[in-house]
Amino acid sequence: MNLNFAPFIVLETLLVLSVAALFIWRKMVSRDEDDNLHVLHQTSAVAQQEFVSHKLDIIDKWGKILTVVTVVLGLVIGAVYVYNSFLTGTGIGS
């Protein structure tokens, strides 16, 4: 049984790139975040910070989901590769 791992590697690469893109996007959005709390002054800055916070929450949620999917898929691909190498007698050390 000889499997073609190319589609799985392409899928894994796309997932890794999407996690990296979310990381970069989060860094860009968090530049606009103000760590100070404006309690007494109700200005447009409060609304802006709520918007940024909401956007960061959404990015974080998808970042966590995609990271877990990427890691699990990578582990499955690695396990299938090792199992396939064990069955066929070929692999890294052969």
Secondary structure, DSSP 8 states (H G I E B T S, - for coil): -----HHHHHHHHHHHHHHHHHHHHHHHHHTT---S---S---HHHHHHHHHHHHHHHHHHHHHHHHHHHHHHHHHHHHHHHHHHHHHT-SS--
